[in-house]
Amino acid sequence: MGATESGQRVTADNAHFLPPGSVVRLDGGGRLIHLHDGLWLYCTEHAWCYDRIEHHASRLPGTLCHIPANKDKEKPC
């Protein structure tokens, strides 16, 4: 996938390429947030669940709404 900006489509096939800190707005409602390593958080207004992306794959597709900045390319403050 090589996602570099928000608005890109995220599917069960390419979600595992997203770096920690990425947020996906799901078509069916709710969000998936990549916390670290293989751990993702699924959340809605009324529920939440921590698990690996394989468990959440059925909730996709969605739209990437946040991807963390590439720290290697950022200028120091």
Wavefront OBJ file of the C-alpha trace (Angstrom):
o trace
v 0.000 0.000 0.000
v 2.683 2.495 0.923
v 0.064 4.867 2.326
v 1.368 8.390 2.571
v -1.725 10.532 3.003
v -5.239 10.473 4.356
v -8.131 9.569 2.089
v -6.646 6.311 0.795
v -8.737 3.117 0.856
v -7.817 0.530 3.467
v -8.811 -3.113 3.010
v -8.087 -6.373 4.812
v -5.295 -6.954 2.280
v -3.366 -3.737 2.897
v -4.179 -2.686 6.490
v -1.168 -4.520 7.929
v 1.150 -2.144 6.009
v -0.032 0.901 8.005
v 2.344 2.160 10.703
v 1.349 2.529 14.366
v -0.615 5.725 14.908
v -2.720 5.254 11.770
v -6.481 5.769 12.047
v -9.015 4.227 9.646
v -12.627 5.452 9.418
v -14.671 2.319 8.704
v -17.393 2.307 6.046
v -19.713 0.463 8.459
v -19.116 2.953 11.273
v -16.464 3.273 13.921
v -12.699 3.535 13.712
v -9.694 1.230 13.714
v -6.568 2.643 15.351
v -3.199 0.926 14.982
v -1.690 1.120 18.451
v 1.589 -0.798 18.112
v 3.038 -3.951 16.591
v 0.005 -6.084 15.690
v -2.429 -4.495 18.167
v -5.375 -2.501 16.844
v -8.240 -0.782 18.656
v -11.751 -0.907 17.176
v -14.005 1.731 18.684
v -17.498 3.148 18.241
v -19.613 5.383 20.450
v -20.786 2.347 22.427
v -18.061 -0.301 22.216
v -14.334 -0.939 21.875
v -12.149 -3.971 21.313
v -8.364 -4.515 21.245
v -7.120 -7.266 18.924
v -4.899 -8.155 15.982
v -5.870 -6.882 12.514
v -6.846 -10.412 11.464
v -9.737 -10.265 13.953
v -10.852 -6.835 12.714
v -10.451 -7.576 8.978
v -14.188 -8.244 8.613
v -14.870 -4.631 9.680
v -12.968 -3.238 6.672
v -12.969 -1.522 4.152
v -12.461 1.993 5.342
v -10.725 5.256 4.597
v -7.386 6.288 6.049
v -8.033 9.486 7.990
v -4.680 9.844 9.766
v -1.183 8.535 9.220
v 1.681 9.623 11.472
v 4.410 11.823 10.075
v 7.604 10.168 8.856
v 9.990 11.111 11.661
v 13.037 10.472 9.444
v 11.980 13.325 7.156
v 10.895 15.788 9.821
v 13.124 18.714 10.584
v 14.245 19.006 14.212
v 12.536 21.733 16.225
l 1 2 3 4 5 6 7 8 9 10 11 12 13 14 15 16 17 18 19 20 21 22 23 24 25 26 27 28 29 30 31 32 33 34 35 36 37 38 39 40 41 42 43 44 45 46 47 48 49 50 51 52 53 54 55 56 57 58 59 60 61 62 63 64 65 66 67 68 69 70 71 72 73 74 75 76 77
